[in-house]
């Protein structure tokens, strides 16, 4: 356990205080690579959270000095549709922060900052940036703003008009922090600040987010929060393990049933095929025998008509004298 308060707890209890905006400003300045000044905090979903979300996630909506909206979210446990949730969050802000009747030029710029403590997607990096570009299908060139649009909207690229997404996969960081952003990732992952770290905002973390600075009541509440995160994670992992076990058991049962059914069907098909083959062979054999019998009978009849005695006919045809007498 680190010496400093977890970032999600700090977001809930401490960073909403304007006196502590420097922590958020430091993280955002480091991540976005530009000076960020938070003007105020706005209403966010975490203010109407459900019981499950109290420990699983926390979010904060800030407005910077440029009027941009910055949605910061910490997610502790896996959510398979998290990418779509990121899209939903920014889309909702786009519609909520424009007045009816206003032109589309009033759509706010939105940054979605996602700090995730679970494996999201498949990739090798720890920080991912997503933005919208329009690329030519035939020429592969990027569609640019006109000079008038650049002057009017005060941006240089089309992507700057659209929401941008940042994903920090903090659990995947397991090396020495060498850059300001890595120093922040290290703190988010471990609750510790690397020795000699000088990333913007971390000096305020050292000063104001020490666990030792908390009162006894605050510490008790904080440790309950950590315990609840562990319990929630264990419950989710247990449910997944049980689900996989049940799925395997059901799969084996269904597989055996399907195997038996397929086996019976294959057996019937093979039996029918073998029966047809054997039947044809037997039929041919019987047919040949009957044909041979008819042929001998016809020969015997002709001999009898020619006046030959029955004994001679029997010797030549192999038929009995009784059979020849009945012809």
Secondary structure, 3 states (H helix, E strand, C coil): CCCECCHHHHHHHCCCCHHHHHHHHHHHHHHHCCCCCEEEEECCHHHHCCCCHHHHEEEEEEEECCCCEEEEEEECCCCCCHHHHHHHHHHHHHHHCCCCCCCHHHCCCEEEEEEECCCCCCCCCCEEEECCCCECCCCCCECCCCHHHHHHHCCCCHHHHCCEEEEEEHHHCCCCCCCHHHHHHHHHHHCCCCCCCCCCCHHHHHHHCEHHHCCHHHHHHHHHHHHHHHHHHHHHHHHHHHHHHHHHHHHHHHHHHHHHHHHHHHHHHHHHHHHHHHHHHHHHHHHHHHHHHHHHHHHHHHHHHCCCCHHHHHHHHCCCHHHHHCC
